[in-house]
C-alpha cells in the first residue's frame, strides 16, 4: 500500500503498482481507508464482547489482556 500524507494528515491510500501479486489493486475493505482512518467511531483500543452476539455490548480491555486472550498462537510444522 502507498500512503499519501499532506501536512501530517493521511489524504489517500493507493495500491502499490510494483507489488507482484496485487499489481496496485486494493480490496474494497481498504479502498477508502483514508476516510475510515479519521472516523470518530474508529476503534482505538481493544474491546471484549460482554453481551449476546449482535447486541453490540462491549467493554474496553487492555492490550495485554487482549493479546493474552488471543495468543500465544502455536503453529504445527508437521
Secondary structure per residue as TSV (DSSP state, phi and psi in degrees):
chain	resnum	aa	ss	phi	psi
A	1	X	-	360.0	145.9
A	2	X	E	-118.5	126.1
A	3	X	E	-105.5	136.4
A	4	X	E	-107.3	128.3
A	5	X	E	-127.1	132.2
A	6	X	E	-127.7	127.2
A	7	X	T	53.0	39.9
A	8	X	T	77.6	8.3
A	9	X	E	-120.6	134.7
A	10	X	E	-65.8	124.6
A	11	X	E	-115.4	-22.4
A	12	X	E	-160.6	150.7
A	13	X	E	-129.6	130.0
A	14	X	E	-132.2	160.5
A	15	X	-	-75.7	150.4
A	16	X	-	-84.5	112.0
A	17	X	T	-65.1	-16.2
A	18	X	T	-91.7	-1.2
A	19	X	-	-73.7	128.6
A	20	X	T	-65.6	-28.4
A	21	X	T	-92.6	-49.2
A	22	X	T	-83.9	-25.7
A	23	X	T	49.6	35.6
A	24	X	T	97.2	-1.5
A	25	X	-	-85.3	146.1
A	26	X	-	-121.9	146.2
A	27	X	-	-75.7	163.4
A	28	X	T	-64.0	-21.7
A	29	X	T	-68.0	-28.5
A	30	X	T	-119.4	4.3
A	31	X	T	-60.7	-31.0
A	32	X	T	-121.2	39.4
A	33	X	H	-57.4	-34.9
A	34	X	H	-61.4	-27.3
A	35	X	H	-75.4	-39.3
A	36	X	H	-75.2	-28.7
A	37	X	H	-57.8	-35.3
A	38	X	T	-106.4	8.9
A	39	X	-	-63.9	136.8
A	40	X	T	-63.9	-20.8
A	41	X	T	-92.9	4.5
A	42	X	-	-63.4	133.9
A	43	X	-	-71.4	133.7
A	44	X	-	-117.4	-1.0
A	45	X	S	-153.3	160.7
A	46	X	-	-70.5	148.7
A	47	X	E	-128.6	147.7
A	48	X	E	-117.7	132.8
A	49	X	E	-70.6	130.9
A	50	X	-	-118.2	-6.7
A	51	X	S	-120.2	-176.6
A	52	X	S	-61.8	148.6
A	53	X	T	-56.9	135.0
A	54	X	T	89.7	-5.3
A	55	X	S	-93.9	-3.3
A	56	X	-	58.8	46.1
A	57	X	-	-116.4	112.6
A	58	X	E	-136.3	160.0
A	59	X	E	-129.9	148.5
A	60	X	E	-74.8	137.4
A	61	X	-	-129.1	166.1
A	62	X	-	-77.7	161.9
A	63	X	H	-63.2	-39.3
A	64	X	H	-61.9	-42.3
A	65	X	H	-64.5	-45.1
A	66	X	H	-61.3	-46.5
A	67	X	H	-66.2	-35.1
A	68	X	H	-65.9	-33.0
A	69	X	H	-77.2	-29.2
A	70	X	H	-100.5	-8.5
A	71	X	-	-136.8	-177.8
A	72	X	-	-76.5	145.5
A	73	X	-	-88.2	133.0
A	74	X	-	-109.4	140.5
A	75	X	-	-114.7	127.4
A	76	X	-	-90.8	115.9
A	77	X	-	-93.8	15.0
A	78	X	-	-83.4	360.0
